[in-house]
């Protein structure tokens, strides 16, 4: 008999708006581990992926020309600290022609989404065995 995972109940979905475009974070609890996607701006895409293993060791792949590895590494390490389970984080947030101060505003938004995600996860996390 297959176990059916109720994805709606096991997903944290967070949204913020910047320059009339959505930035969204989806944190999906799996049977063992978490899958996180951070997407938005003018063009959502795959920019970087970071995986934290059971010990919290990070491995990151970043596509050429992308800088989302700072986001994926931060999210993977901080979510791992709460869950102590494997974590995968994919990020692709793109805005055309941002000035430095605008980039800093996007980073603040992402930090707030991470904080909100961590708060919600701390309410939900229960140790699971393999």
C-alpha positions in Angstrom: 0.0 0.0 0.0 1.4 3.4 -1.0 1.6 6.2 1.6 0.0 9.3 0.3 1.6 12.6 1.4 -0.8 15.5 1.8 1.3 18.2 0.1 -1.0 21.1 1.0 -0.8 20.5 4.7 3.0 19.9 4.5 3.8 23.1 2.6 4.7 26.5 3.8 4.0 29.1 1.1 5.2 32.6 1.6 4.9 35.6 -0.7 6.3 39.2 -0.9 6.0 41.8 -3.6 8.8 44.0 -4.9 8.5 46.3 -7.9 5.1 44.8 -8.7 6.5 41.3 -9.0 6.0 38.3 -6.6 8.8 36.7 -4.7 7.7 33.3 -3.4 9.1 30.7 -1.1 7.7 27.2 -1.0 8.9 24.9 1.8 7.7 21.3 1.3 8.1 18.8 4.1 8.8 15.4 2.6 8.6 12.0 4.4 12.2 12.7 5.4 13.7 16.1 4.6 12.6 19.4 3.0 12.5 20.8 -0.5 12.5 24.5 -0.8 12.0 26.8 -3.9 12.6 30.5 -3.9 11.4 32.1 -7.1 10.4 35.5 -8.5 11.1 38.9 -9.9 10.9 39.6 -13.6 11.9 36.1 -14.4 11.8 33.0 -12.2 14.4 30.5 -13.1 16.9 28.0 -11.8 20.0 29.9 -10.7 21.4 27.8 -7.9 20.7 24.7 -6.0 22.1 23.7 -2.5 21.7 20.5 -0.7 22.4 19.9 2.9 22.9 16.3 3.9 21.9 14.6 7.2 25.0 16.1 8.9 24.3 19.6 7.5 27.2 19.5 5.0 26.3 21.8 2.0 26.9 21.1 -1.7 26.0 23.9 -4.2 25.6 24.0 -7.9 25.4 27.5 -9.4 24.7 28.1 -13.1 27.2 30.5 -14.8 26.4 34.1 -14.3 24.1 33.6 -11.4 24.5 34.7 -7.8 21.7 32.9 -6.0 24.1 30.6 -4.3 24.3 33.1 -1.4 20.5 32.6 -1.0 20.5 28.8 -1.3 23.4 28.3 1.1 21.9 30.5 3.7 18.4 28.9 3.5 19.8 25.3 3.5 22.1 25.8 6.5 19.5 27.7 8.6 16.6 25.3 7.8 18.9 22.4 8.5 19.6 23.8 11.9 15.9 23.5 12.7 15.0 20.2 10.9 18.3 18.3 11.2 17.2 16.5 8.0 18.3 16.6 4.4 17.4 19.9 2.7 17.3 21.0 -0.9 17.0 24.6 -1.9 16.5 25.9 -5.4 16.6 29.7 -6.0 16.0 31.8 -9.1 15.0 35.5 -8.5 15.8 38.0 -11.2 15.1 41.7 -11.6 16.4 43.6 -14.6 18.8 46.5 -13.9 18.7 46.7 -10.1 20.7 49.4 -8.5 22.7 48.4 -5.4 20.2 49.8 -3.0 17.4 47.9 -4.7 19.4 44.7 -4.5 19.7 45.3 -0.8 16.0 45.7 -0.6 15.5 42.3 -2.3 18.0 40.7 0.1 16.0 42.2 3.0 12.8 40.7 1.6 14.5 37.3 1.2 15.8 37.5 4.8 12.3 38.3 6.0 10.9 35.3 4.1 13.5 33.1 5.6 12.7 34.3 9.1 9.0 33.7 8.5 9.7 30.2 7.1 11.9 29.3 10.1 9.2 30.6 12.6 6.5 28.4 10.9 8.8 25.4 10.7 9.7 25.6 14.4 5.9 25.2 15.1 5.7 22.2 12.8 8.9 20.3 13.0 8.7 16.9 14.5 11.6 14.4 14.4 11.1 11.7 11.7 13.0 8.5 11.5 14.4 7.2 8.2 
